[in-house]
Amino acid sequence: MTPTTETHGYSTNKDPLIKRLRRIEGQVRGIEGMVDSDRYCIDILTQISAVQAALDKVALGLLTDHAEHCVIGASEDDRPEKTQELMTAVARLMRRG
C-alpha cells in the first residue's frame, strides 16, 4: 500500500501564504523594535492594528480555501462534520479580542 499525502485547501497558495506570513512576522519584529526604542504608544498601536488586519486577511483566505476544498469538496457523508468544523473556526475567529 502506498502512503497518500493529504492536500489542504491552501496547498495551491502555499508559497504566497508563507511569503505573507513572513512579512507579518517582520512587522511583529518591527513592533518589538518600536517598544524597545520607546516609540509613541499610538504609533505602536497603529502597527499592531496593521498586523491584526494582515492576519485577518490570512485567516479569511484560509477559511475560503477550507470551505471550497474541504467542505464543498467533501463526500456527502463527511460534509456535515466539515461544515461544523468550518463554523467552529469562524466562531473562534470572531471571539478574539
C-alpha positions as CSV (number, residue, x, y, z in Angstrom):
1,M,0.0,0.0,0.0
2,T,1.4,3.4,-1.0
3,P,1.0,6.2,1.5
4,T,-1.3,9.0,0.4
5,T,-0.5,12.6,1.1
6,E,-3.5,14.6,2.2
7,T,-3.8,18.0,0.4
8,H,-5.3,21.0,2.0
9,G,-7.3,23.9,0.5
10,Y,-4.3,26.2,0.8
11,S,-1.9,23.9,-0.9
12,T,-2.1,25.7,-4.2
13,N,-1.5,29.0,-2.5
14,K,1.2,27.8,-0.1
15,D,4.1,29.9,-1.4
16,P,2.2,33.3,-1.3
17,L,0.8,32.3,2.1
18,I,4.2,31.7,3.6
19,K,5.5,34.9,2.0
20,R,2.6,36.9,3.6
21,L,3.2,35.2,7.0
22,R,6.9,36.1,6.9
23,R,6.0,39.7,6.1
24,I,3.7,39.7,9.1
25,E,6.5,38.2,11.2
26,G,8.7,41.1,10.1
27,Q,6.0,43.5,11.1
28,V,5.8,42.0,14.6
29,R,9.6,42.2,15.0
30,G,9.2,45.8,14.0
31,I,6.7,46.4,16.7
32,E,9.1,44.8,19.2
33,G,11.8,47.2,18.0
34,M,9.4,50.2,18.4
35,V,8.7,49.2,22.0
36,D,12.4,48.7,22.7
37,S,13.1,52.2,21.2
38,D,10.4,53.7,23.4
39,R,8.3,54.9,20.4
40,Y,5.0,56.7,20.9
41,C,2.1,54.5,22.0
42,I,-0.2,55.5,19.2
43,D,2.4,54.6,16.6
44,I,2.8,51.2,18.1
45,L,-0.9,50.7,18.3
46,T,-1.2,51.6,14.6
47,Q,1.3,49.0,13.7
48,I,-0.5,46.4,15.9
49,S,-3.7,47.2,14.1
50,A,-2.0,46.7,10.7
51,V,-0.7,43.2,11.8
52,Q,-4.1,42.2,13.1
53,A,-5.6,43.2,9.7
54,A,-3.0,41.3,7.8
55,L,-3.6,38.2,10.0
56,D,-7.4,38.6,9.4
57,K,-6.8,38.5,5.7
58,V,-4.7,35.3,6.0
59,A,-7.4,33.8,8.2
60,L,-10.2,34.7,5.7
61,G,-8.2,33.2,2.9
62,L,-7.7,30.0,4.8
63,L,-11.4,29.9,5.6
64,T,-12.3,30.4,2.0
65,D,-9.8,27.6,0.9
66,H,-11.2,25.3,3.6
67,A,-14.8,25.9,2.5
68,E,-14.0,25.3,-1.2
69,H,-11.7,22.4,-0.8
70,C,-12.7,20.6,2.5
71,V,-16.4,21.4,2.8
72,I,-17.7,21.7,-0.8
73,G,-15.3,19.0,-1.9
74,A,-16.2,16.6,0.9
75,S,-18.2,13.5,0.4
76,E,-21.9,13.7,1.3
77,D,-21.2,11.7,4.5
78,D,-18.3,14.0,5.6
79,R,-19.9,17.3,4.6
80,P,-21.9,17.9,7.9
81,E,-18.8,17.3,10.0
82,K,-16.6,19.5,7.8
83,T,-19.3,22.3,7.8
84,Q,-19.4,22.2,11.6
85,E,-15.6,22.3,11.7
86,L,-15.7,25.4,9.5
87,M,-18.3,27.1,11.6
88,T,-16.4,26.4,14.8
89,A,-13.3,28.0,13.2
90,V,-15.4,31.1,12.2
91,A,-16.8,31.4,15.7
92,R,-13.3,31.2,17.2
93,L,-12.0,33.9,15.0
94,M,-15.0,36.2,15.7
95,R,-14.5,35.9,19.5
96,R,-11.0,37.3,19.5
97,G,-10.4,40.5,21.4
